[in-house]
Amino acid sequence: MNIVIIEDEILAAEKLERYLKKWNPNVQILAHKTSIKDAVEWFSDNKTNYDVAFFDIQLTDGLSFEIFRQIKIEKPIIFTTAFDEYAIDAFKFNSISYILKPITFMEVSNAMSKLSELKTILSEPTRIENLEAVYDKQRLKERFLVKVGSHIHSIKTEEIALFYAEGRTVFLMTNAGKRYILDYKLEDLTSVLDAQLFFRTNRTYILNLNAIKDVLVYSNSRLKVITTISVEKDIIVSREKVGEFKKWLEGIR
């Protein structure tokens, strides 16, 4: 597989190349460009002889989005950046993944697996449900940014036990029991979380499957969930959601 890297930080580019070679030793890095100008020149001369391009968003001479305004990129794109505010703009292009720095091998591996899956699907008779499944995976968040004083922390989704609301404020709680304010509504979270791992039990809670310690039969045909971390209020599965919740626990949602 032939790959292009647009990244102005040498150490970041070298780290990415190591991860790509670890994912597949046969990967070839065709080019590594560090500026908008050099990237535009390279893509002008090499329109199709690569398979995927990794783009850092903030380059020394501006945002890499400027490259797409000057030349059409015809191959899939994977963005890597230290900032999450560009995610919506990124998916306006041929982006198949958006990786927040510091990147990990797992995130690079997942992104490349998405690329392979997409190629397989498009090489077969195209079925809309298959394409929708791929795009669903693309929009799922792998991390959430939280503010702690003057600091910004990145919390991996796999480290989150649950989300809950108090009035208009939404919190996330980690598996370690730490609580952070999150700039989301519960309604919005359901569209960016993996439905196989997270379930909204009622108006207040969204639970991670791995954080469920026990489920008890409760009054009025409801269920009470005991989690691996301590919470202030009982987590009750509302009566209208009990059937769906049981299916989710069985993995047939």
C-alpha positions in Angstrom: 0.0 0.0 0.0 1.4 3.4 -1.0 0.9 6.3 1.4 1.6 10.0 1.5 2.2 11.9 4.7 1.6 15.7 5.0 3.1 16.6 8.4 5.4 19.5 9.5 6.6 17.8 12.7 9.4 15.4 11.8 9.0 13.3 15.0 5.3 13.0 14.4 5.8 11.9 10.9 8.4 9.3 11.9 6.1 8.0 14.6 3.3 7.7 12.1 5.5 5.8 9.7 6.6 3.4 12.4 3.0 2.6 13.2 2.1 2.1 9.6 5.0 -0.3 9.1 3.9 -2.1 12.2 0.4 -2.4 10.8 1.8 -3.7 7.5 5.5 -4.1 6.8 4.8 -3.8 3.0 3.6 -0.2 3.4 5.5 2.3 1.2 5.8 6.0 2.1 5.8 7.6 -1.3 6.3 11.2 0.0 6.5 13.3 3.1 5.6 16.9 2.7 5.7 19.6 5.3 3.9 22.6 3.8 0.8 23.5 1.8 3.0 24.7 -1.1 5.0 21.4 -1.4 1.9 19.3 -0.9 0.0 21.1 -3.8 3.0 20.6 -6.1 3.3 16.9 -5.2 -0.4 16.1 -5.7 -0.5 18.1 -9.0 2.1 15.6 -10.4 0.8 12.5 -8.6 -3.0 12.3 -8.7 -3.6 8.6 -8.4 -0.4 6.6 -7.7 -1.1 6.4 -4.0 -3.7 4.7 -1.8 -4.3 7.1 1.1 -2.9 10.4 2.4 -2.4 11.3 6.1 -2.8 15.1 6.7 -1.9 17.1 9.7 -4.3 20.0 9.8 -2.1 22.8 11.1 1.0 23.2 9.0 3.7 25.8 9.2 2.1 27.9 6.4 -1.5 27.5 7.3 -4.3 24.9 7.6 -4.0 21.9 5.2 -7.6 22.6 4.1 -6.1 25.2 1.8 -4.6 22.3 -0.2 -8.1 21.1 -1.1 -9.0 24.5 -2.3 -6.1 24.5 -4.8 -6.2 20.9 -6.0 -8.6 18.0 -6.0 -7.5 15.1 -3.8 -8.9 11.9 -5.4 -7.9 9.4 -2.8 -9.0 8.7 0.8 -7.7 11.0 3.5 -6.9 10.4 7.2 -6.5 13.5 9.3 -4.2 13.7 12.3 -4.3 16.8 14.6 -4.0 18.0 18.2 -7.4 19.8 17.9 -10.9 18.4 17.7 -12.6 21.6 16.5 -11.8 20.8 12.8 -13.6 17.5 12.8 -16.8 18.7 11.0 -14.7 20.5 8.3 -12.5 17.4 7.9 -15.4 15.2 6.9 -16.4 17.6 4.1 -13.5 16.1 2.2 -12.6 12.5 1.4 -11.8 11.8 5.1 -12.3 8.3 6.4 -10.9 9.0 9.9 -9.9 11.8 12.3 -7.2 11.0 14.7 -6.4 13.2 17.7 -2.7 13.6 18.7 -0.9 12.1 20.4 -1.7 9.3 18.0 -1.6 5.6 19.1 -0.9 2.5 17.1 -4.4 1.3 17.8 -6.0 4.4 16.3 -3.8 4.2 13.2 -4.6 0.5 12.9 -8.3 1.1 13.2 -8.2 3.8 10.5 -6.3 1.6 8.1 -8.7 -1.2 8.8 -11.6 1.1 7.9 -9.8 1.9 4.7 -9.4 -1.8 3.8 -13.1 -2.5 4.7 -14.3 0.4 2.5 -12.2 -0.8 -0.4 -13.6 -4.3 -0.1 -17.2 -3.1 0.0 -16.8 -0.8 -3.0 -15.1 -3.6 -5.0 -18.2 -5.7 -4.5 -21.8 -4.9 -5.7 -22.5 -1.7 -3.7 -25.2 -2.2 -1.1 -26.4 0.9 0.7 -26.6 -0.9 4.1 -22.9 -1.8 3.8 -21.9 1.7 3.1 -24.0 3.0 6.0 -22.3 0.6 8.3 -18.8 1.9 7.3 -19.9 5.6 7.7 -21.5 4.7 11.1 -18.0 3.6 12.3 -16.4 6.7 11.0 -18.6 9.1 13.0 -18.1 7.2 16.3 -16.0 9.2 18.8 -12.9 7.5 20.1 -12.0 10.3 22.6 -13.7 13.2 24.4 -12.0 16.5 25.4 -12.7 17.8 28.9 -11.6 20.9 30.6 -9.9 20.8 34.1 -9.1 24.3 35.2 -6.9 25.8 32.5 -6.0 22.3 31.2 -7.6 20.2 28.4 -7.6 16.5 28.9 -8.4 13.8 26.3 -10.5 10.9 27.7 -10.6 7.7 25.6 -14.2 6.4 25.1 -13.2 3.0 26.3 -12.2 4.6 29.7 -15.7 6.0 30.2 -18.1 4.1 32.5 -21.1 6.3 32.0 -22.6 9.7 31.1 -25.3 11.4 33.1 -27.2 14.7 33.2 -27.9 17.0 36.1 -30.3 19.7 34.8 -28.7 21.1 31.7 -25.2 19.9 32.6 -23.8 16.6 31.3 -21.0 14.7 33.0 -18.9 11.8 32.1 -17.5 9.4 34.7 -14.4 7.3 34.0 -13.8 3.7 35.1 -11.7 5.1 37.8 -14.6 7.1 39.2 -13.4 10.6 38.1 -16.1 13.0 37.0 -15.8 15.7 34.3 -18.2 18.2 32.7 -18.8 17.5 29.1 -20.0 20.0 26.5 -22.6 17.7 25.0 -26.3 16.9 25.4 -27.2 13.3 26.1 -29.3 13.3 22.9 -26.2 14.2 20.9 -24.0 11.6 22.6 -26.2 8.7 21.4 -25.3 9.5 17.8 -21.5 9.4 18.4 -21.3 6.4 20.7 -21.0 2.7 19.8 -24.5 1.3 20.3 -23.0 -2.1 21.0 -21.2 -0.6 24.1 -23.4 2.2 25.3 -27.1 2.3 26.1 -29.3 5.1 27.3 -31.3 3.7 30.2 -33.5 6.7 30.9 -33.5 10.5 30.6 -30.5 10.8 32.9 -28.0 8.0 32.2 -26.0 6.4 29.3 -24.1 3.3 30.4 -21.1 1.5 29.1 -21.8 -2.3 29.0 -18.4 -3.0 30.7 -19.4 -0.8 33.7 -22.5 -2.9 34.6 -21.9 -5.0 37.7 -25.4 -6.3 38.2 -29.0 -5.9 37.1 -31.9 -6.3 39.5 -35.6 -6.7 39.0 -37.2 -3.5 40.2 -40.8 -2.3 40.8 -43.4 -1.6 38.1 -41.6 -4.0 35.6 -38.5 -1.9 35.6 -34.8 -2.8 36.2 -32.2 -1.4 38.5 -28.6 -1.4 37.3 -25.6 -1.6 39.6 -22.4 -0.2 38.2 -18.8 -0.8 38.9 -18.4 2.8 40.1 -20.4 4.6 42.8 -23.2 6.9 41.6 -25.4 9.2 43.7 -28.8 8.2 42.2 -30.2 4.8 41.4 -29.9 3.9 37.7 -33.3 2.6 36.6 -34.2 1.3 33.2 -37.5 2.8 32.3 -40.3 0.4 31.7 -40.6 1.2 28.0 -36.9 0.4 27.5 -36.6 -2.8 29.4 -37.1 -5.0 26.3 -34.6 -3.1 24.3 -32.2 -3.1 27.2 -32.4 -6.9 27.5 -31.7 -7.4 23.8 -28.7 -5.0 24.2 -27.3 -7.1 27.0 -27.6 -10.2 24.8 -25.8 -8.4 22.0 -28.7 -8.5 19.5 -29.5 -4.9 19.4 
